Amino acid sequence: MTTVCHSYEELTLDMVCAICSTLPPSVTELDLGGNAMGEEAVRALVAALPKLKSLKVLDLRDNKIRGSVADLFPFLSRLHHLDLSSNYIRDYGLTVVATALMASSNLAEIDLHDNSFGLEGVTAMAGALPNARKLHTLSLAFNHIGDQGAAVLAQALQNNIILTSLDVSDNQIGDPGATAFASLLTQRCALQHLNLSVNALGPASAERLGWALLTNSTLVSLDLGCHPLQEGCEHLIAALATHPTLTYLDLSNCELPAKCGSQLAAAMASNQHIVDLGLMWTTDEMAPEDCESVEACLRRNKERAALPKGPAGSRPTMARCPVTAGYAVALIGLAVSIALATALMKRSRKT
């Protein structure tokens, strides 16, 4: 495996041409992300791609690619991992990627967050999903797909047994879109990681997703952060007690009512899978004993998850949506501890 990385080096067109002229044919991973190269530099890269027969991973995030994504089309089908995030490719560019996906049997991970596409583009992508035989991770975060786009996407994922991770955070999705995903979770699909944070969900969304979790048996992580879910959280918390696979739930900044504290503590007492909870800015109204109980249950579950298992068993793992992995895992765990500790300190000061 040969990796070439020139990310965030403020590359000029001449520098890109020089790099492309020296790329060995054995390159398997090429990272040119964060250089704002522009369309002309992308075309220079395209001229070098035919000789890179072994290339499997291409990272061109934040490079002002825009319409020149079409120049990449002949080479997209050979890739396994493609990152075109933050390139303003819009609906046209997403349609190009979707067309390549329909013709490819190799693409497994695609990151398209922050590209200003909407319903037209996501409809094209949804049409390609039934043909995407290896695509397991897809990020469409920070775009404009809305409720209609969410419904189209959820419909396309019914009976899909390949895609396991979907990030549609920050996409102007409201209760109708959340209802479409709730319906999807009750049907035959392989989805394990779903990120719906920073949209426009309300209590009704939380209620429908909570009911869906009662029959779902595949989801591992669910991010609903930054929504006024309020009393709707009761339905999500009720599902925690019996859900067989969920290890991570993010309810950060979701305006949990005070009564949800005791409900969460009771649910966690029965749950042996949850190893991480996103509770930033949600624990101020929780009673100290509820905070302590939740934290104790998290410690118990983490210890249980760390225990070695026999060859016939598998231990629960803190799975994450790949588009939010890495250092975020540690930060989220730290945030839970800080939030719980803050709530305890505030309560102790009042008394």
C-alpha positions as CSV (number, residue, x, y, z in Angstrom):
1,M,0.0,0.0,0.0
2,T,1.4,3.4,-1.1
3,T,-0.1,6.6,0.4
4,V,0.7,10.1,-0.9
5,C,-0.6,13.0,1.2
6,H,-0.4,16.7,0.3
7,S,-3.4,18.0,2.3
8,Y,-3.7,21.6,3.4
9,E,-0.4,22.7,1.8
10,E,-1.9,25.6,-0.2
11,L,-0.9,24.0,-3.5
12,T,-0.7,26.2,-6.6
13,L,-1.4,24.9,-10.1
14,D,2.3,24.4,-10.8
15,M,2.7,22.5,-7.5
16,V,-0.2,20.2,-8.4
17,C,1.3,19.6,-11.8
18,A,4.7,18.7,-10.3
19,I,3.1,16.3,-7.8
20,C,1.1,14.6,-10.5
21,S,4.2,14.2,-12.7
22,T,6.0,12.3,-9.9
23,L,3.1,10.1,-8.7
24,P,4.2,6.4,-8.8
25,P,1.8,4.0,-10.5
26,S,1.7,2.0,-7.2
27,V,-0.2,4.7,-5.3
28,T,-3.3,3.3,-3.6
29,E,-4.3,6.4,-1.5
30,L,-4.1,10.0,-2.6
31,D,-4.9,12.8,-0.3
32,L,-5.0,16.3,-1.7
33,G,-7.7,17.7,0.5
34,G,-8.0,21.2,1.8
35,N,-6.0,23.0,-0.9
36,A,-8.7,25.0,-2.7
37,M,-7.0,23.9,-5.9
38,G,-9.7,25.0,-8.3
39,E,-11.0,23.4,-11.5
40,E,-7.9,23.8,-13.6
41,A,-5.7,22.0,-11.0
42,V,-8.3,19.2,-10.9
43,R,-8.0,18.8,-14.6
44,A,-4.3,18.5,-14.2
45,L,-4.9,15.7,-11.7
46,V,-7.3,14.0,-14.1
47,A,-4.6,13.8,-16.7
48,A,-2.4,11.8,-14.3
49,L,-5.1,9.4,-13.1
50,P,-4.9,6.9,-16.0
51,K,-1.5,5.7,-14.9
52,L,-2.7,5.2,-11.3
53,K,-4.1,1.7,-11.8
54,S,-3.9,0.8,-8.1
55,L,-5.6,3.9,-6.8
56,K,-8.5,3.0,-4.3
57,V,-8.8,6.1,-2.0
58,L,-9.1,9.6,-3.3
59,D,-9.5,12.6,-1.0
60,L,-10.3,15.9,-2.7
61,R,-12.2,17.6,0.1
62,D,-12.4,21.4,0.1
63,N,-10.8,22.0,-3.3
64,K,-13.4,24.2,-5.2
65,I,-14.0,21.4,-7.7
66,R,-17.5,22.6,-8.6
67,G,-18.4,21.5,-12.2
68,S,-15.0,19.8,-12.9
69,V,-16.3,16.8,-11.0
70,A,-17.5,15.6,-14.4
71,D,-13.9,15.3,-15.5
72,L,-13.3,12.8,-12.7
73,F,-16.2,10.6,-13.9
74,P,-14.2,8.0,-15.9
75,F,-12.1,7.2,-12.9
76,L,-14.7,7.1,-10.0
77,S,-15.8,3.6,-10.6
78,R,-12.4,2.1,-9.8
79,L,-12.3,3.7,-6.3
80,H,-13.3,2.2,-3.0
81,H,-13.3,5.5,-1.0
82,L,-14.2,9.0,-2.3
83,D,-14.2,12.3,-0.4
84,L,-15.6,15.2,-2.3
85,S,-16.9,17.1,0.7
86,S,-17.0,21.0,0.7
87,N,-16.6,21.4,-3.0
88,Y,-19.8,23.1,-4.1
89,I,-20.6,20.4,-6.6
90,R,-24.4,21.1,-6.2
91,D,-27.1,19.0,-7.8
92,Y,-25.2,18.5,-11.0
93,G,-22.1,17.1,-9.3
94,L,-24.1,14.8,-7.1
95,T,-25.9,13.5,-10.2
96,V,-22.4,12.8,-11.7
97,V,-21.4,10.8,-8.6
98,A,-24.7,8.9,-8.6
99,T,-24.2,7.9,-12.2
100,A,-20.7,6.7,-11.4
101,L,-22.1,4.8,-8.5
102,M,-24.6,3.0,-10.7
103,A,-21.8,1.8,-12.9
104,S,-19.4,0.9,-10.1
105,S,-19.2,-2.3,-8.1
106,N,-16.3,-0.9,-5.9
107,L,-17.3,2.3,-4.2
108,A,-17.8,1.5,-0.5
109,E,-17.5,4.9,1.2
110,I,-18.5,8.3,-0.1
111,D,-18.4,11.7,1.7
112,L,-20.4,14.5,0.1
113,H,-21.1,16.7,3.0
114,D,-21.3,20.5,2.5
115,N,-21.9,20.6,-1.3
116,S,-25.1,22.7,-1.6
117,F,-27.2,20.1,-3.3
118,G,-30.9,19.6,-2.7
119,L,-33.8,17.4,-3.8
120,E,-32.7,17.0,-7.4
121,G,-29.3,15.7,-6.5
122,V,-30.4,13.4,-3.6
123,T,-33.1,11.9,-5.9
124,A,-30.4,10.9,-8.3
125,M,-28.4,9.4,-5.5
126,A,-31.4,7.5,-4.2
127,G,-31.9,6.1,-7.7
128,A,-28.3,4.8,-7.6
129,L,-28.5,3.1,-4.2
130,P,-30.1,-0.2,-5.4
131,N,-27.2,-0.7,-7.7
132,A,-24.5,0.2,-5.1
133,R,-23.5,-3.3,-4.2
134,K,-20.6,-2.4,-1.8
135,L,-21.6,1.1,-0.5
136,H,-21.7,0.9,3.2
137,T,-21.0,4.5,4.3
138,L,-22.6,7.6,2.9
139,S,-22.4,11.2,4.2
140,L,-24.8,13.8,2.8
141,A,-24.6,16.1,5.8
142,F,-24.8,19.9,5.7
143,N,-26.8,20.2,2.5
144,H,-30.5,21.0,1.6
145,I,-32.3,17.8,1.0
146,G,-35.3,18.7,3.2
147,D,-38.3,16.5,4.0
148,Q,-38.9,15.5,0.4
149,G,-35.3,14.4,0.0
150,A,-35.4,12.5,3.3
151,A,-38.5,10.6,2.2
152,V,-36.9,9.7,-1.2
153,L,-33.8,8.5,0.5
154,A,-35.7,6.5,3.1
155,Q,-37.8,4.9,0.4
156,A,-34.7,3.9,-1.6
157,L,-33.1,2.2,1.5
158,Q,-36.0,-0.1,2.1
159,N,-34.7,-3.7,1.7
160,N,-31.2,-2.3,1.3
161,I,-28.9,-4.8,3.1
162,I,-25.6,-3.0,2.2
163,L,-25.6,0.6,3.5
164,T,-24.9,0.6,7.3
165,S,-24.0,4.2,7.9
166,L,-25.9,7.3,6.8
167,D,-25.3,10.9,7.9
168,V,-28.0,13.4,6.9
169,S,-27.3,15.9,9.7
170,D,-28.0,19.7,9.1
171,N,-30.3,19.1,6.1
172,Q,-33.4,21.1,7.0
173,I,-35.3,17.8,7.8
174,G,-38.4,18.2,9.9
175,D,-41.0,15.9,11.4
176,P,-42.2,14.5,8.0
177,G,-38.6,13.5,7.1
178,A,-38.0,12.0,10.5
179,T,-41.2,10.0,10.1
180,A,-39.9,8.5,6.9
181,F,-36.7,7.4,8.6
182,A,-38.7,6.0,11.5
183,S,-40.7,3.9,9.1
184,L,-37.4,2.7,7.5
185,L,-36.1,1.6,10.9
186,T,-39.1,-0.7,11.3
187,Q,-38.4,-2.5,8.0
188,R,-35.7,-4.7,6.5
189,C,-32.6,-2.6,6.2
190,A,-29.0,-2.8,7.3
191,L,-28.7,0.7,8.8
192,Q,-26.6,0.7,11.9
193,H,-25.6,4.3,12.2
194,L,-27.9,7.2,11.6
195,N,-27.1,10.9,12.2
196,L,-30.1,13.2,12.1
197,S,-28.6,16.0,14.3
198,V,-29.0,19.7,13.7
199,N,-32.1,19.5,11.6
200,A,-35.7,20.7,12.4
201,L,-37.0,17.8,14.5
202,G,-39.6,18.3,17.2
203,P,-41.3,16.1,19.9
204,A,-43.3,14.3,17.3
205,S,-40.1,13.1,15.6
206,A,-38.7,11.8,18.9
207,E,-42.0,10.0,19.5
208,R,-42.0,8.3,16.1
209,L,-38.3,7.3,16.3
210,G,-38.9,6.0,19.8
211,W,-41.7,3.7,18.6
212,A,-39.5,2.6,15.7
213,L,-36.7,1.6,18.1
214,L,-39.1,-0.8,19.9
215,T,-39.1,-3.0,16.8
216,N,-35.7,-2.2,15.3
217,S,-32.9,-4.7,16.0
218,T,-30.0,-3.3,13.9
219,L,-29.3,0.3,14.9
220,V,-26.0,0.8,16.9
221,S,-25.8,4.6,17.0
222,L,-28.4,7.3,16.7
223,D,-27.5,11.0,16.8
224,L,-30.5,13.4,17.4
225,G,-28.5,16.3,19.0
226,C,-29.6,20.0,18.8
227,H,-33.4,19.6,18.6
228,P,-36.2,20.8,21.0
229,L,-37.4,17.2,21.5
230,Q,-38.7,17.9,25.0
231,E,-41.3,15.4,26.1
232,G,-40.8,13.4,23.0
233,C,-37.6,12.1,24.6
234,E,-39.7,10.0,26.9
235,H,-40.4,7.6,24.0
236,L,-36.7,7.4,23.1
237,I,-35.8,6.7,26.7
238,A,-38.4,4.0,27.0
239,A,-36.9,2.2,24.0
240,L,-33.5,2.2,25.6
241,A,-34.5,-0.4,28.2
242,T,-35.0,-3.2,25.7
243,H,-33.2,-2.2,22.5
244,P,-30.8,-5.1,21.7
245,T,-28.0,-3.4,19.8
246,L,-28.0,0.4,20.4
247,T,-24.7,1.4,22.1
248,Y,-24.7,5.2,21.5
249,L,-27.5,7.8,21.7
250,D,-26.9,11.5,21.4
251,L,-29.6,13.8,23.0
252,S,-27.3,16.8,23.5
253,N,-29.1,20.1,23.7
254,C,-32.5,18.4,23.2
255,E,-34.3,20.1,26.1
256,L,-35.1,17.0,28.2
257,P,-37.8,17.7,30.8
258,A,-36.9,17.2,34.4
259,K,-38.9,14.0,34.7
260,C,-36.8,12.4,32.0
261,G,-33.9,12.2,34.4
262,S,-35.5,9.4,36.5
263,Q,-36.8,7.7,33.4
264,L,-33.4,7.7,31.9
265,A,-31.9,6.3,35.1
266,A,-34.5,3.5,35.1
267,A,-34.0,2.7,31.5
268,M,-30.2,2.6,31.9
269,A,-30.6,0.2,34.8
270,S,-32.1,-2.4,32.4
271,N,-29.9,-1.6,29.5
272,Q,-26.6,-3.5,29.2
273,H,-25.5,-2.2,25.7
274,I,-25.4,1.6,25.9
275,V,-21.8,2.6,26.5
276,D,-22.1,6.3,25.6
277,L,-24.8,9.0,25.9
278,G,-24.6,12.5,24.4
279,L,-26.1,14.6,27.1
280,M,-24.4,18.0,26.8
281,W,-26.6,20.9,27.9
282,T,-29.4,18.5,28.9
283,T,-28.6,17.4,32.4
284,D,-29.2,20.7,34.3
285,E,-32.6,19.6,35.5
286,M,-31.6,16.0,36.4
287,A,-31.6,15.1,40.1
288,P,-28.1,14.3,41.4
289,E,-29.1,10.7,42.2
290,D,-30.3,10.2,38.6
291,C,-27.0,11.6,37.2
292,E,-25.1,9.3,39.5
293,S,-27.2,6.3,38.5
294,V,-26.8,7.0,34.7
295,E,-23.0,7.4,35.1
296,A,-22.8,4.2,37.1
297,C,-24.7,2.3,34.4
298,L,-22.4,3.7,31.7
299,R,-19.4,2.5,33.7
300,R,-20.9,-0.9,34.2
301,N,-21.7,-1.3,30.5
302,K,-18.2,-0.1,29.4
303,E,-16.6,-2.6,31.8
304,R,-18.8,-5.3,30.5
305,A,-18.0,-4.4,26.9
306,A,-14.3,-4.6,27.6
307,L,-14.5,-8.1,29.0
308,P,-13.1,-10.8,26.6
309,K,-15.6,-13.1,25.1
310,G,-15.4,-16.7,24.0
311,P,-15.0,-17.6,20.3
312,A,-18.8,-18.1,19.9
313,G,-19.6,-14.6,21.3
314,S,-18.9,-11.1,20.5
315,R,-18.6,-8.1,22.9
316,P,-20.6,-4.9,22.4
317,T,-18.5,-2.2,20.8
318,M,-18.9,1.6,20.8
319,A,-19.6,1.8,17.1
320,R,-19.7,5.1,15.4
321,C,-20.8,6.6,12.1
322,P,-17.5,6.7,10.3
323,V,-18.1,10.3,9.2
324,T,-18.0,11.3,12.9
325,A,-15.3,8.9,14.1
326,G,-11.8,9.6,15.3
327,Y,-11.2,12.2,18.0
328,A,-14.9,12.9,18.3
329,V,-15.3,9.5,20.0
330,A,-13.2,10.7,22.9
331,L,-14.7,14.1,23.0
332,I,-18.3,12.8,23.2
333,G,-17.4,10.5,26.1
334,L,-15.7,13.4,27.9
335,A,-18.8,15.6,27.2
336,V,-21.1,13.1,28.9
337,S,-18.9,13.1,32.0
338,I,-18.6,16.9,32.1
339,A,-22.4,17.3,31.6
340,L,-23.2,14.9,34.4
341,A,-20.6,16.4,36.7
342,T,-21.8,19.9,36.0
343,A,-25.4,18.9,36.9
344,L,-24.2,17.4,40.2
345,M,-22.2,20.5,41.1
346,K,-25.2,22.8,40.4
347,R,-27.5,20.7,42.5
348,S,-25.0,20.6,45.4
349,R,-24.6,24.4,45.3
350,K,-28.4,24.9,45.5
351,T,-28.5,22.7,48.6
